[in-house]
Amino acid sequence: MKFRIYRYDPEKDTKPTMKEYDVALEPTDRMLLDALVRIKSMDDSLSLRRSCREGVCGSDAMNINGKNGLACITKLADLKEPVELRPLPGLPVIRDLIVDMSQFFKQYHSIKPYLQNAEPAPEKERLQSPTDRLELDGLYECILCACCSTSCPSFWWNPDKFVGPAGLLAAYRFIADSRDQATNDRLDDLEDPYRLFRCHSIMNCVDVCPKGLNPTRAIGKIKEIMIKRMV
Amino acid sequence: MVKRIPVGAHYGLRDWLAQRVTAIVMAVYSVLMMLIVLIERPSNYGTWKALFSHQWFRLASLLFALSLFWHAWIGVRDILMDYVKSTAVRLALQILVILALVAYALWSVQILWSIQ
């Protein structure tokens, strides 16, 4: 199977190049990550992140034939040859397929991704009704792989100011949580032309999310609550 | 100097909402205009002039024009926020856009009410 992989080592190379690989696959090689591990055994200078190899850790997010996704859950059979692999767009490249995710995590941290509740914690746990718990489905599953935010033009243009789809999904996850008491502060923080309103609902995030989540819907819900608060 | 990235202007919802409302106003006016053209079939200066001599039609047209300018302001500002990185240049361009749109609005009033 033929591959074209983005290669760049800032210490040695003046500019990035695309390197071609032709790999003989074994019948057990089903996912793109299997092929990458095989390529890595041929050419150990290729750098990439991977860990759980089953779509849970979110380490091996990359741009696969022009679309962001996780290598470990992308079927080789579905890919058009030569498979073109690039690092996630919009973030600084550390080396080959590895990007610097600091900006992405900075935005995630900015929404205070933890439960805020001033009441003293009960002996066991803060309980929720099944209906309240249902609100969190489709929100808590995010693995922070950054596929969505790095496919969003608004995040490309303003990664330092726009929270991005992943961060906003997480923000709504805590706004929607019946146990969280900081809704007003959270809304105040997001009521900003850059932090929230750079989103123009083009839904690239929904298109690429490997977990099938919908950040655009979460962003819409945040706006809905803001309208309820204002009108 | 410390490079700070200040955010937290505490506006945005109103503009986002205005963009949607003005879009609806423009859509309704466009359908109305199409119906008038299809049903009334104004073909010469006289029939067009008769149409614009109605006060309600002037007001509807003005509402359309104001919606267009307001909508354009939000859209153009979004483009400037995305692509113009220098604050000074962005502010200057935003002021120019506002001044142009206000001038267009006043001009629209003059045009609409000059039809006798």
Interface residues (C-beta under 8 A of the other chain):
Chain A: P153 S154 W157 N158 D160 K161 D188 D189 E191 D192 P193 Y194 R195 L196 F197 R198 H200 K223 M226 I227 M230
Chain B: I5 V7 G8 A9 H10 Y11 G12 L13 R14 D15 W16 L17 D78 M81 D82 Y83
